[in-house]
Amino acid sequence: MGGRLQLKLNLITFSLAVPPTFQPPPTLLKWHTRRRQITVLLVVGWLTFMVPAISHATGFRLFPQSASGAGQSNAFAAQSDDPSAIFYNPSGITQLDGIQLMAGALLAGGSTNFTSSATGAKSRGDLGGSISSPPPMHLYVTANLKGLARAFDMPVLERVTVGVGVFSPFGLKYRWPEDGPLNTALTRASLEMIDIRPVIAYKLTDTLSIAAGADIYTFSGLMGEGQFETHFHSSGAPGLPPPGIPIEINGKNTSAGVNLSLRYTPCLTENGPRCSFGFQYRSQTALQLDGNFIANGALVADNRTRLVLPQSFTFGLAAWPVRDAKTEWKFEVDLDKTDWSAFQNTDVHLSNGAVVAVPRNWEDTLSVMVGTEYKRIGPVLLPHWNIAVRAGWMYSETPIPSRTFDPALPDANSHTFSFGMGFLCQAGGKFVGFIPCGEGSNWYRPSAIGLDVAYQAAIYETRHIAGNVPPLTAPTVVNGTYATSQHVGLVSVRVKF
C-alpha cells in the first residue's frame, strides 16, 4: 500500500538570514557564523510526505474506502449499491432510496524490514505504531429526490439522487527509527489529506445512470496535524548542518478536480440486475503546497511545490450467476489505470527565489481487482436480516522506479487478499439486540441499519534497490532490500431512512 519518492540533486547553496529570534545551540552556532548557508538539498526532503504507506502499491492512492468494497478487494465499481458508491462509482447511488448514510474507519498496521546492501545493517519501519493513528475515516450521505419532486410537482427530480462524501483517497504515514541506518533519509512522514466529494446522479433510463461531481482536496485538523510533515536528520554532508540536526518540513493547501461516471445494467430482472458495467473517471489536479522548512526547531525558509494528483480510469464488470428473492451471488472484475506518468517532478520553490529541480519519473500503473459477494436475504435463523459474505484479490503495480525510491514509501508490486461480511437489519429486527429496525412512521426513524466489516492482507514483492542516489545522505544509504507487509481492517455502519 504505498509508493515512495526519492530525489537526487546537485549540491546548491544559498544565503539565508537567520531569524532574529533564533538562538542556535552550540552545535549550530559554529555552522551559522561560519557560512550562514543551507543547502537546497535539505528542502528536497519534504517530498517524502507524498508517499502513503496505506495504498496497496499504487503510489499514494488509498483504494479501500468502505468495508463493503474492501471485503471484495475494492471490486465494487459495477455493483456500487450502497452509499460508498460515492467513492467507487457515483452513478450507482441512483439505486438508493430515501436518505442513506454510511460512516466508518480504516485501521492499518504493517511494517517493512530493511537490510542495507552496503553495511548489512537492519532496520524496521512501521506506520507509527501497531495501528496507524489517526485512522483514515469515510462518511457518505445520499438523498433520492423523489419525495421532493412530488412535494413541489417537479417531475424532473424523480430520477435525481444527490450525495456527498468525505474520505481520504490519498494518504501517508510512516516512520523509521531515529537511530537507524535510514535516519538521514527519513525518520517520520505523514500526509493527512481529505477529499470532499459532492455528486449528482441522474437515471436516464431503467438501465442507464450517469453522474458528475467535484473532488475538493484539502487538509483538516481532524486528521492528525492537518498538514503534510516529514522529518529526517542532517547527514553532515558539505553545506548541511552538523550531523544529527533534526529537520522538519510541513505544508498544506487546497485544490479541486472533477469526476464522471456511469452504470449500465442491460440484464435487468424483477430481482435486480444479472449483469452490470461501471465506469468512473477522476481528473488530474495539482496542489500548490505552501509550508515551512525548520532546522532544529527554527524557521529557516518558506517553500512551495506542486503536488500532482493523477487522473485515473476505473472499469468494472459484474455478473450475478444467482439472483432471486432469497439469494444473490455476484462476481466482479475491475481494472484501474492511474496515470502516474504525470508525476514527473516536484520542483521546490524557496522564499529566497531559489528553485530546485526534483525529478520523479513515475510510471503509469494498472491494478486488477476481483471480488465476490454471496448474500442471503432473510435466512431462516435471522428472518429480518440480510447476511453477506465477501472475498477478493487485488494485484497492484508500483509506479516508482528504483532510481527514485524513498523509504518514506517502501513500495513494491503487491497482492492483496480480502475477506468481509455484511449484516443489514430490516423491519422486525433489532440491531445489536435492542435497537429496533424499520419501526415507526417518522422520517427520522431508520428503516434499516447495517454493519460491514472487512480485512485485507497486502503481501508485497521483496524490493531490491540499487543505484539509488538520495539527495540528503550518502549514495549507498537507501540501497538494500525492503520486505513489506500490511494489514487493514475496516468497519462501516450504514443507516437508511
C-alpha positions in Angstrom: 0.0 0.0 0.0 2.0 2.9 -0.9 4.6 4.2 -3.1 7.8 6.1 -2.5 9.6 9.1 -3.7 13.2 9.9 -4.0 15.1 12.8 -5.4 18.5 13.5 -6.5 20.1 16.9 -6.8 23.4 18.6 -7.3 24.7 20.5 -4.2 23.4 24.0 -4.3 23.8 26.6 -1.5 22.0 29.8 -0.9 22.2 32.6 1.7 19.5 32.8 4.3 19.1 35.3 7.0 18.8 33.6 10.4 15.6 34.6 12.1 16.3 37.2 14.8 14.6 35.2 17.4 16.6 32.1 16.6 19.1 31.2 19.4 21.1 28.3 18.0 22.6 25.7 20.2 26.4 25.4 20.2 26.5 22.8 17.5 24.6 25.1 15.2 26.2 28.3 16.2 29.6 27.5 14.6 27.8 26.4 11.4 25.8 29.7 11.2 28.6 32.0 12.0 31.0 30.3 9.5 28.8 30.4 6.5 25.1 31.1 7.3 24.2 29.0 4.3 22.0 26.0 3.9 21.9 23.6 1.1 18.8 23.4 -1.0 19.1 19.7 -0.7 17.5 19.9 2.7 14.3 21.2 1.2 14.0 18.3 -1.1 13.4 16.0 1.9 9.9 17.3 2.4 8.9 15.5 -0.7 8.8 12.2 1.2 5.5 13.2 2.6 3.9 12.3 -0.7 4.2 8.5 -0.4 1.5 7.0 1.7 2.0 3.7 3.4 -1.6 2.7 3.2 -2.3 2.4 -0.5 -1.6 -1.0 -1.9 1.4 -0.3 -4.2 -0.3 2.3 -6.3 1.7 5.4 -5.4 -0.1 7.3 -2.6 -3.6 6.3 -3.5 -5.9 4.6 -1.0 -8.3 2.1 -2.6 -10.3 0.7 0.4 -12.9 3.3 1.2 -15.7 1.2 2.8 -15.9 -2.2 4.4 -18.4 -3.4 1.8 -16.0 -2.6 -1.1 -12.8 -3.6 0.7 -14.2 -7.0 1.5 -14.2 -7.7 -2.2 -10.7 -6.2 -2.7 -12.4 -3.0 -4.0 -14.1 -4.7 -7.0 -17.2 -2.6 -6.5 -17.5 -0.2 -9.4 -20.1 -2.2 -11.2 -22.1 -3.2 -8.1 -22.0 0.2 -6.3 -25.2 -0.4 -4.4 -24.6 1.4 -1.1 -23.6 4.9 -0.1 -19.9 4.2 -0.7 -20.7 4.3 -4.4 -19.9 8.0 -3.9 -16.3 6.9 -4.0 -16.4 3.7 -6.1 -18.9 4.8 -8.8 -21.2 7.8 -8.0 -23.7 6.8 -10.7 -24.6 3.8 -8.6 -26.4 6.0 -6.0 -29.5 6.1 -8.2 -30.2 2.6 -6.8 -30.6 4.0 -3.3 -34.0 5.0 -1.9 -34.7 7.7 0.7 -31.8 9.2 2.7 -28.9 6.9 3.4 -25.6 7.4 5.2 -22.5 5.3 5.9 -19.6 6.1 8.2 -16.6 4.1 9.2 -12.8 3.9 9.6 -9.8 2.1 8.3 -7.4 0.6 10.8 -4.0 -0.1 9.2 -0.9 -1.9 10.5 2.2 -3.2 9.0 6.0 -3.0 8.7 9.0 -3.0 6.4 12.2 -4.9 7.2 15.2 -3.2 5.6 18.7 -4.7 5.1 21.4 -2.4 3.8 23.4 -3.7 0.9 26.3 -1.6 1.8 26.7 -2.4 5.5 24.3 -5.2 6.3 22.6 -3.1 8.9 19.0 -3.9 9.5 16.1 -1.7 10.5 12.3 -1.9 10.8 9.8 0.8 9.7 6.1 0.9 10.5 3.0 3.1 10.3 3.8 5.0 13.6 2.7 2.1 15.8 0.9 -1.2 15.7 -2.1 0.7 14.3 -1.8 3.9 12.3 -3.4 6.8 14.2 -5.4 8.8 13.5 -7.2 6.2 11.2 -8.5 7.3 7.8 -12.2 7.9 8.0 -15.1 7.8 5.5 -18.5 9.4 5.5 -21.1 9.2 2.8 -24.7 10.7 2.6 -27.1 10.2 -0.3 -30.6 11.5 -0.9 -33.1 10.4 -3.5 -35.2 13.4 -4.6 -38.4 11.5 -5.4 -40.2 12.9 -2.4 -39.0 16.4 -3.2 -40.2 16.0 -6.8 -43.7 15.1 -5.6 -43.9 17.7 -2.9 -43.1 20.5 -5.4 -44.5 19.0 -8.5 -41.1 18.8 -10.3 -41.1 15.5 -12.2 -37.5 16.2 -13.4 -36.3 15.4 -9.9 -37.9 12.0 -9.9 -34.7 10.5 -11.3 -32.2 12.5 -9.4 -30.1 11.4 -6.5 -27.5 13.6 -4.8 -24.8 12.8 -2.4 -21.6 14.0 -0.6 -18.7 12.0 0.7 -15.7 12.8 2.8 -12.8 10.3 2.7 -9.0 10.0 2.2 -8.2 8.8 -1.3 -4.5 9.8 -0.9 -2.5 9.4 2.3 0.7 8.6 4.0 2.1 7.7 7.5 5.4 6.0 8.0 8.4 6.1 10.4 11.8 4.7 10.8 14.0 4.6 14.0 15.6 7.8 15.0 18.9 6.0 15.5 18.6 3.6 12.5 20.6 3.4 9.3 18.0 5.4 7.3 17.6 8.3 9.7 19.4 10.7 7.3 16.8 9.8 4.6 13.7 9.7 6.8 12.6 9.3 10.4 8.9 10.2 10.0 6.5 11.3 7.3 2.7 11.8 7.1 0.2 13.1 4.6 -3.2 13.7 6.1 -5.4 14.9 3.2 -9.1 14.5 2.7 -11.4 14.7 -0.4 -14.8 16.3 -0.1 -16.9 15.0 -3.0 -20.3 16.3 -3.8 -22.0 14.4 -6.6 -25.3 14.4 -8.6 -26.6 11.3 -10.4 -29.4 11.0 -12.9 -31.2 7.9 -14.0 -31.5 8.3 -17.8 -33.4 5.0 -18.2 -34.1 2.0 -16.0 -30.8 0.5 -17.2 -28.5 3.5 -17.5 -27.4 6.1 -14.9 -24.8 8.8 -15.1 -23.2 11.1 -12.5 -20.8 14.0 -12.2 -19.2 15.6 -9.2 -16.3 17.5 -7.8 -13.3 16.4 -5.7 -12.1 19.1 -3.3 -8.7 18.0 -1.8 -7.7 19.8 1.4 -6.2 19.2 4.8 -8.1 19.0 8.1 -7.1 19.1 11.7 -9.5 16.2 12.3 -6.8 14.1 10.5 -3.8 14.4 12.8 -1.8 17.7 12.3 -3.9 18.8 9.3 -0.9 19.1 7.0 1.9 17.1 5.5 5.0 16.6 7.6 8.4 15.0 7.0 11.3 14.6 9.4 14.9 13.5 9.0 18.4 14.1 10.4 21.1 16.0 8.7 23.8 13.8 7.4 26.5 16.5 7.9 27.4 16.5 4.2 29.1 19.6 2.8 26.7 22.6 3.0 24.5 20.8 5.6 24.1 21.4 9.3 26.1 19.2 11.6 25.3 15.5 11.7 22.2 14.7 13.7 20.4 18.1 13.5 16.7 17.4 13.1 14.9 18.7 10.0 11.2 19.2 9.6 9.2 20.3 6.6 5.5 20.9 6.5 2.8 22.4 4.3 -0.8 22.4 3.1 -3.2 23.8 0.5 -6.4 23.1 -1.3 -7.2 22.1 -4.9 -10.2 20.6 -6.9 -10.9 18.2 -9.7 -13.9 16.5 -11.3 -15.3 13.0 -11.6 -17.6 11.5 -14.2 -19.2 8.1 -14.0 -21.9 5.8 -15.5 -23.5 2.5 -14.7 -25.2 0.3 -17.3 -27.4 -2.7 -16.4 -28.6 -4.4 -19.6 -29.6 -7.7 -17.9 -32.3 -6.2 -15.6 -34.8 -8.6 -13.9 -37.5 -8.1 -11.3 -35.0 -9.1 -8.6 -32.3 -6.7 -9.8 -29.6 -6.8 -12.5 -28.0 -10.0 -13.6 -25.1 -8.1 -15.1 -23.8 -4.5 -14.9 -21.0 -2.4 -16.2 -19.5 0.5 -14.3 -17.0 3.3 -15.2 -15.5 6.2 -13.4 -13.1 8.9 -14.5 -11.3 11.1 -11.9 -9.5 14.1 -13.3 -5.9 15.2 -12.6 -5.4 18.1 -10.3 -2.5 19.7 -8.5 -1.9 21.2 -5.1 0.5 24.2 -4.7 1.7 23.2 -1.3 3.0 26.0 0.9 4.9 25.2 4.0 7.9 25.8 6.3 11.4 24.4 6.4 12.6 24.1 10.0 16.1 23.1 11.3 16.4 22.2 15.0 13.1 23.9 15.7 13.9 27.3 14.0 12.2 28.5 10.8 14.8 28.7 8.0 12.7 29.3 4.9 9.3 29.0 3.3 8.8 26.7 0.4 6.3 25.8 -2.3 6.0 22.8 -4.5 3.4 21.4 -6.9 1.9 18.0 -6.0 0.2 16.3 -8.9 -2.8 14.0 -8.1 -3.1 11.9 -11.3 -6.1 11.1 -13.4 -7.5 7.6 -13.2 -9.9 5.4 -15.1 -11.9 2.6 -13.4 -13.8 -0.1 -15.3 -16.0 -2.7 -13.7 -18.0 -5.7 -14.9 -20.2 -7.7 -12.6 -22.4 -10.8 -13.1 -24.9 -12.4 -10.8 -25.0 -16.2 -11.6 -27.7 -16.4 -8.9 -30.2 -13.7 -8.1 -33.6 -14.4 -6.8 -35.8 -13.3 -3.9 -33.7 -15.1 -1.3 -30.2 -15.4 -2.7 -27.8 -13.2 -4.5 -24.3 -14.2 -5.7 -22.1 -11.7 -7.5 -18.8 -12.0 -9.2 -16.9 -8.8 -10.4 -13.7 -7.9 -12.1 -12.5 -4.3 -12.1 -9.5 -2.6 -13.8 -8.0 0.7 -12.6 -5.5 2.7 -14.7 -3.7 5.5 -12.9 -1.6 8.0 -15.0 1.3 8.4 -12.6 3.5 9.4 -15.6 2.1 12.9 -14.9 4.1 12.8 -11.7 7.4 13.7 -13.3 8.8 16.2 -10.8 8.2 18.1 -7.6 10.3 21.2 -8.2 10.8 23.2 -5.0 10.5 27.0 -4.9 12.1 28.7 -1.9 11.2 32.0 -0.4 14.6 33.4 -1.3 13.9 32.9 -5.0 15.9 29.7 -5.5 14.3 26.9 -7.5 15.4 23.2 -7.1 14.6 20.7 -9.9 13.4 17.5 -8.4 12.8 14.7 -10.9 10.3 11.9 -10.1 9.7 10.0 -13.3 6.9 7.8 -12.0 5.2 5.4 -14.4 1.5 4.6 -15.2 0.0 1.6 -13.3 -2.7 -0.9 -13.8 -4.5 -2.5 -10.8 -6.7 -5.7 -11.2 -9.4 -6.3 -8.7 -11.5 -9.5 -8.4 -14.3 -9.8 -5.9 -17.4 -11.8 -5.0 -20.3 -11.4 -2.7 -22.8 -14.1 -1.5 -25.9 -12.7 0.1 -28.8 -14.4 1.9 -32.0 -12.4 2.2 -34.0 -13.2 5.3 -32.3 -16.6 6.2 -34.3 -19.0 8.4 -32.3 -18.2 11.6 -32.4 -14.4 11.0 -35.5 -13.7 9.0 -35.3 -9.9 9.4 -31.7 -9.7 8.3 -29.7 -9.8 5.1 -26.3 -11.5 5.5 -23.5 -11.1 3.0 -20.1 -12.9 2.8 -17.4 -11.3 0.7 -13.9 -12.2 -0.6 -11.5 -10.8 -3.2 -8.0 -10.5 -4.6 -6.2 -7.4 -5.9 -2.9 -7.0 -7.8 -1.3 -3.6 -7.9 1.8 -2.3 -9.6 4.1 0.2 -8.1 4.7 3.4 -10.2 8.0 4.2 -8.6 11.2 3.2 -10.4 14.2 2.1 -8.3 16.2 5.2 -9.1 13.7 7.4 -7.2 12.9 5.0 -4.3 12.4 6.6 -0.9 12.0 4.8 2.4 9.0 7.1 3.2 7.1 4.8 0.9 8.7 1.3 0.7 6.6 0.4 -2.3 6.6 -2.7 -4.5 4.1 -4.7 -6.6 1.6 -6.3 -4.3 -1.1 -8.9 -3.9 -4.0 -8.1 -1.6 -6.3 -10.8 -0.2 -9.6 -9.7 1.3 -12.5 -11.1 3.4 -15.6 -9.4 4.7 -19.1 -9.7 6.0 -22.2 -7.5 5.9 -25.3 -7.5 8.2 -28.3 -5.4 7.3 -31.2 -5.3 9.9 -34.6 -4.5 8.4 -38.2 -4.2 9.7 -38.9 -6.6 12.6 -35.2 -7.0 13.5 -33.2 -5.4 16.3 -29.7 -4.0 15.7 -27.2 -5.2 18.3 -30.1 -6.8 20.1 -32.1 -3.8 21.2 -32.3 -1.1 18.6 -35.5 -1.6 16.5 -35.0 -1.6 12.7 -37.8 -0.3 10.4 -40.3 0.7 13.1 -42.3 3.9 13.3 -43.6 6.2 10.6 -41.4 9.2 11.2 -38.8 10.1 8.6 -36.1 10.2 11.2 -36.6 6.6 12.3 -34.3 4.3 10.3 -35.9 1.7 8.1 -32.7 -0.3 8.0 -29.4 -0.4 9.9 -26.3 -2.2 8.7 -22.8 -3.2 9.8 -20.0 -4.1 7.4 -16.5 -5.4 8.4 -13.6 -6.3 6.2 -10.0 -7.4 6.5 -7.2 -7.1 3.9 -3.7 -8.6 3.9 -1.3 -6.9 1.5 1.8 -9.0 0.5 4.5 -7.0 -1.2 7.1 -8.4 -3.5 10.6 -8.0 -2.0 12.1 -4.8 -3.3 15.8 -4.8 -4.1 17.1 -1.2 -4.5 20.4 -0.5 -6.2 21.8 2.6 -7.9 19.8 4.9 -5.6 21.3 8.3 -5.1 19.4 10.1 -2.2 19.8 13.9 -2.1 20.5 14.3 1.6 22.8 11.5 2.5 25.4 9.1 1.2 24.5 7.4 -2.1 24.5 3.9 -0.6 22.3 4.6 2.4 18.9 3.7 0.7 20.3 0.8 -1.3 19.3 -2.6 0.0 16.4 -5.0 0.4 12.9 -3.9 1.6 10.3 -6.6 2.6 6.9 -5.1 3.4 3.6 -6.5 4.6 0.5 -4.7 5.7 -2.9 -5.5 7.2 -6.0 -3.4 7.0 -9.3 -3.7 8.9 -12.4 -1.7 8.0 -15.7 -1.1 9.7 -18.7 0.7 8.3 -22.1 1.5 9.7 -25.0 2.1 7.4 -28.3 3.7 8.1 -31.3 4.0 5.8 -34.2 6.4 6.4 
